[in-house]
């Protein structure tokens, strides 16, 4: 079996990445409510678990998940985030790809663990709240207003970054189970998966 990515693999990755991005950004719109901005690492991985688990039924070669992670992070950068999501998308995408490959892209246990790891890439969008705090919130204040920024700053003490990494991982595991359930209930019956 040829393990190199071919045109069909890249097209499949592109289609599912586009679907993932649309759903991810739709969830991200909840961030206009300050308290929900902090909960995006919980919300997004659960909801995007459905298209991601469907994507995994098509993934049989190393690199497809890495490409998806990098493209999602790159799109985040191109739409106004810092460059950090592109890096975390690549790093966590690669780590997830290695986990999926270790399970030969067939193991449900590896699928759950891998998606939990993949989901942690969202932290890249939030790291600037702690690492570049002053400049990040000054920029945010110009577009969202001081009341919004004051609320978000109060919700993001130093320890919150580490808590959100764990939350994103756990939400990814929940999202994988939700995705698997929807996959079996609807997509397999419809002949899609």
C-alpha positions in Angstrom: 0.0 0.0 0.0 1.3 3.4 -0.9 1.6 5.6 2.2 2.2 8.9 0.3 -0.6 11.4 0.1 -2.3 11.6 -3.3 -4.6 14.1 -4.9 -7.7 12.3 -3.6 -6.3 12.5 0.0 -5.6 16.2 -0.4 -9.1 16.9 -1.7 -10.7 14.9 1.1 -8.6 16.8 3.6 -9.5 20.1 2.0 -13.2 19.4 2.0 -13.3 18.3 5.7 -11.0 21.1 6.7 -13.5 23.6 5.1 -16.4 21.9 6.9 -14.4 21.9 10.2 -13.5 25.6 9.8 -17.1 26.7 9.1 -18.4 24.9 12.2 -15.4 26.0 14.3 -15.9 29.6 13.4 -19.7 29.4 13.9 -18.9 28.2 17.5 -16.3 30.9 17.8 -19.0 33.6 17.2 -20.1 32.8 20.8 -17.0 34.6 21.9 -18.7 37.9 21.4 -20.2 37.2 24.8 -17.3 37.6 27.2 -17.9 34.6 29.5 -18.4 32.3 26.4 -15.1 33.5 25.0 -13.4 31.7 27.9 -15.5 28.6 27.4 -14.7 28.2 23.7 -12.1 25.5 24.5 -15.0 23.5 25.9 -17.6 24.3 23.3 -15.7 24.1 20.0 -14.1 20.6 20.4 -17.4 19.1 21.4 -19.3 20.5 18.4 -16.5 19.9 15.9 -16.1 16.4 17.1 -18.9 15.4 14.7 -17.2 16.4 11.4 -13.8 15.4 12.7 -14.9 11.8 13.5 -16.5 11.6 10.0 -13.2 12.9 8.6 -11.3 10.1 10.4 -13.3 7.5 8.6 -11.6 8.8 5.4 -8.1 9.2 6.9 -5.8 6.3 6.1 -2.5 8.0 5.6 -0.2 10.0 7.8 -0.2 13.8 7.2 -3.9 14.4 6.6 -4.6 15.5 10.2 -1.4 17.5 10.4 -2.4 19.4 7.2 -5.9 20.0 8.6 -4.5 21.4 11.9 -2.1 23.7 10.1 -4.7 25.0 7.7 -7.2 25.7 10.5 -4.5 27.6 12.4 -3.4 29.5 9.3 -7.0 30.5 8.6 -7.3 31.8 12.2 -4.1 33.8 11.6 -5.4 35.2 8.3 -8.7 36.2 10.0 -7.2 38.3 12.7 -5.6 36.0 15.4 -1.9 36.1 16.1 0.4 33.6 14.4 0.3 31.3 17.4 -2.8 29.2 16.2 -0.8 28.2 13.1 2.0 26.8 15.3 -0.4 25.0 17.7 -2.4 23.7 14.8 0.7 22.2 13.3 2.1 20.8 16.6 -1.2 19.3 17.9 -2.2 18.2 14.4 1.1 16.3 14.1 0.8 14.8 17.6 -2.7 13.6 16.8 -1.6 12.2 13.4 1.1 10.2 15.3 -1.6 8.8 17.7 -3.9 7.9 14.9 -1.1 6.2 13.0 -0.2 4.2 16.1 -3.7 2.8 16.1 -3.4 2.2 12.3 -6.3 4.7 11.8 -8.7 2.0 13.0 -8.5 2.1 16.8 -11.4 3.9 18.5 -9.2 4.4 21.6 -6.6 6.1 19.5 -9.3 8.1 17.7 -10.6 9.4 21.0 -7.2 10.2 22.4 -6.0 11.7 19.2 -8.9 14.0 18.9 -8.5 15.1 22.5 -4.9 16.0 21.6 -5.9 17.7 18.3 -8.5 19.8 20.2 -5.8 21.4 22.3 -4.7 23.5 19.3 -7.4 26.0 20.2 -5.3 27.2 23.1 -3.1 28.9 20.4 -5.9 31.5 20.0 -5.9 32.1 23.7 -2.2 32.1 24.7 -1.8 35.8 23.8 -4.3 36.6 26.6 -1.5 35.6 29.0 1.8 35.9 27.1 1.1 39.3 25.4 -1.6 40.4 27.9 -1.2 44.2 27.7 -0.9 44.6 23.9 -3.5 41.8 23.3 -6.1 43.5 25.5 -5.3 47.0 24.2 -6.0 45.7 20.7 -9.1 43.9 21.8 -10.4 47.0 23.6 -10.3 49.0 20.3 -12.7 46.6 18.7 -14.7 45.1 21.5 -14.8 48.0 24.1 -13.4 48.4 27.6 -16.3 46.7 29.4 -15.8 43.5 27.3 -12.1 43.6 28.0 -12.5 44.2 31.7 -14.8 41.2 31.9 -12.5 38.9 29.9 -9.4 40.0 32.0 -11.3 39.2 35.2 -12.1 35.7 33.8 -8.5 34.9 32.8 -6.2 34.8 35.8 -2.8 33.1 35.3 -3.9 29.6 36.3 -6.8 29.7 33.7 -4.5 29.0 30.8 -3.5 25.6 32.2 -7.1 24.8 33.2 -8.2 25.6 29.6 -5.6 23.2 28.1 -7.1 20.4 30.2 -10.6 21.5 29.4 -9.9 21.4 25.6 -8.4 17.9 25.9 -11.5 16.6 27.9 -13.9 18.4 25.5 -12.1 16.7 22.6 -12.7 13.3 24.2 -16.4 14.2 24.7 -16.6 15.5 21.1 -15.0 12.2 19.9 -17.7 10.2 21.7 -20.4 12.5 20.4 -19.0 12.3 16.9 -18.9 8.5 17.0 -22.4 8.3 18.3 -23.8 10.6 15.5 -21.6 8.7 13.0 -23.2 5.4 13.9 -26.7 6.7 14.3 -26.9 8.8 11.2 -24.0 8.8 8.8 -23.5 5.0 8.6 -27.2 4.5 8.1 -27.1 7.1 5.3 -24.1 5.3 3.8 -21.8 8.3 4.2 -19.3 6.7 6.6 
